Amino acid sequence: MSGWEYKVVPAPTKGVKSKGVKGPEARFAHALESMMNDMGRDGWEFQRAETLPSIERSGLTGSTTEWRNLLVFRRPVSDPIDEFEPELLPPPADTPETDNETPEGEAEDGEEDATFSPGEGATQMASDNGVEETSPVSGMTTSLKNLASQRSGAETKD
């Protein structure tokens, strides 16, 4: 099933000089003709010209209504679902392919995960009362403590 894609462009406000085109009306018609032919080459079909109001600011607090001349074009477009062909990627090589196992830390439907036990820092963060802690080491998790001790040990070896 196909639909339509629309494009609205401002109508030209000034004529364009060209060889053999004389007078302001002919120049304006030539500018309009050139724009419509350019749009037609890109597959756009002219629908209609519209004059629509546009409310614009005037001064600090005022507003005025300006009338804008617009040209409406359309072109057929097919539904994206008709052309959609997803590329199937191969499964990652480092993970085993098993249908009955769930990843570690995830529970199957209706089951609770009994393997999760939060550390000291995580428990403190879960009971946060919304007040920012000013101590730099308060609530530090075990993994962060291990990382800090590894880094401090690495600096002393050099």
C-alpha positions, 0 to 999 in steps of 0.5 A: 500500500502506498501513501503520500509524502508532502512538501510545503515551500514558500512561493517566490516573492520576486521575479527572476531575470532571464533572457527573453523574459520582459516585465515584472509579471513575466519574471515572476511567472518565470521564477514560479515556473522554474521552481515548479520544474525543479520540484517536478524533476525531484518527483514532487507533484504540484497540488495547490497554492495556499495563503495562510496566516502566520503570527509573528512577534512585533516589538517586545510584547506585541504580535502581528499576523503576516500572510504567507503564500505557500506551494504544496507538493506531494509524491508517492511513497510506499509504506516502510513496512513493505520495504523493510527487510531486517538483516539477521546478525549471527549470535555472538561467538563468546556466549553459549547457545542454550534455550533453557538457561537464563543469564546469571542474575535474571529470574525466570517468569514467576521466580524470585532471584535468590542469588542476589545479595547487595553489599554494604554500600548498595544497602546504604544506597538503597536506604538513601534519605535524599541527603547528600553524603559528604564523606568521600568513602561512605557507602563505598562498595567492596568492588570499589575498595578492591579497585582502590587497593589495587591502584594504590598497590600498583603505584608503590611498585613503580 
